[in-house]
Each structure stands twice: as structure tokens, then as C-alpha cells.
Amino acid sequence: MANPLPNEDDLYQQIENGKLTVHPIIWELLSHHIGNDLYMINLILGATILSRNNPRPMTTEEAQKIYERIMLIKDFLDKLRKATKKDVGF
């Protein structure tokens, strides 16, 4: 997982101030590929935690790390959507 850039908030502000937008096709690709992948990761995570046939159950710490990374990706997409003033659903 990449660490946040030291000036990440400034970059989002520049995008917003410059009134930059993201083409709807790009949003559709992001939604389709990243959004669907995040959804599937959540489903797999839940199934793994609840599975009784799993030879080595996932620890709470492992599950928390995965969930935190999912939320970081979701937060990035939300910030990008807000900065580009595009109201598209994921």
C-alpha cells in the first residue's frame, strides 16, 4: 500500500480550484473495476471469517488490516469524486 503524499490535501485542493473534471467513462471504469473489486474483497473477507472449514481462520488483526485498506481506497475515490465535482455513485 502506498503511503499518502505529503501534500495530498493540497493536490486535491488544486484539482478543485482548477475545476478539473473526470470524464464519465473514467468514472464508469473506476466504478466497474475498483468498486466491484472492493465489493468482492468485502464478501470474501466476510466469508473467510465466518467459514468453519477454513484450515487457518483469519485473525481479527488480519481482517482489520484488509478492511482498513479497503476503506482507504474508498476514501481516495470519495475525495477524488468530491474534488472533481462529479456526483457518480459507486
C-alpha positions in Angstrom: 0.0 0.0 0.0 1.4 3.4 -1.0 1.8 5.9 1.7 -0.1 9.2 1.3 1.7 12.0 -0.4 2.9 14.7 2.0 1.0 17.3 0.0 -2.0 15.2 -0.8 -4.6 17.6 0.5 -3.0 20.4 -1.5 -3.3 18.3 -4.6 -7.0 17.7 -4.0 -7.4 21.5 -3.5 -5.6 22.3 -6.7 -7.9 19.9 -8.6 -11.0 21.5 -7.0 -9.8 25.1 -7.6 -8.8 24.3 -11.2 -12.3 22.9 -11.7 -10.8 19.8 -13.2 -13.3 17.1 -14.0 -13.1 13.4 -14.7 -14.7 12.1 -17.9 -17.8 10.0 -17.2 -16.2 7.0 -18.9 -13.3 7.1 -16.5 -15.7 7.2 -13.6 -17.5 4.2 -15.1 -14.2 2.3 -15.4 -13.3 3.2 -11.8 -16.7 2.1 -10.6 -16.7 -1.1 -12.5 -13.2 -2.3 -11.8 -12.3 -0.8 -8.4 -15.8 -0.6 -7.0 -16.7 -4.2 -7.9 -13.3 -5.4 -6.7 -13.8 -3.7 -3.3 -17.2 -5.3 -3.0 -15.8 -8.7 -3.8 -13.0 -8.3 -1.3 -15.6 -7.5 1.4 -17.6 -10.6 0.5 -14.5 -12.8 0.6 -13.4 -11.3 3.8 -16.8 -11.9 5.4 -16.9 -15.5 4.1 -13.4 -16.3 5.3 -14.1 -15.0 8.8 -17.3 -17.0 9.0 -16.1 -20.2 7.4 -15.9 -23.2 9.7 -14.0 -25.2 7.1 -11.1 -22.8 6.9 -7.9 -24.7 8.0 -6.5 -21.5 9.5 -9.1 -18.9 10.4 -8.3 -15.3 9.7 -7.3 -13.4 12.8 -9.1 -10.2 13.8 -5.9 -8.3 13.1 -5.6 -9.7 9.6 -9.3 -8.9 8.9 -8.9 -5.4 10.3 -5.8 -4.7 8.1 -7.7 -5.7 5.0 -10.8 -3.7 5.9 -8.7 -0.6 6.7 -7.1 -0.8 3.2 -10.5 -1.2 1.6 -11.6 1.9 3.4 -8.5 3.8 2.3 -9.3 3.0 -1.3 -12.9 4.1 -0.9 -11.9 7.3 0.8 -9.5 8.1 -2.1 -12.3 7.6 -4.6 -14.6 9.8 -2.5 -12.0 12.6 -2.2 -11.3 12.4 -6.0 -15.1 12.5 -6.8 -15.6 15.5 -4.5 -12.6 17.4 -5.9 -13.8 16.9 -9.4 -17.4 17.8 -8.5 -18.7 14.6 -10.1 -21.6 13.1 -8.4 -21.4 9.5 -9.6 -22.4 6.6 -7.4 -20.3 3.6 -6.6 
